[in-house]
Amino acid sequence: MKIKKAKLKSQKAERESEKHKIKRQINVDELATLG
């Protein structure tokens, strides 16, 4: 049970970092478009 929870937590962390990456990419694209 503990192992499963830890795995879920790390998967969630991975998804969060993916979101941040995507968000950053969007910001860069917007700046490029505006520039």
Helices and strands as residue ranges (DSSP letters): H 2-34
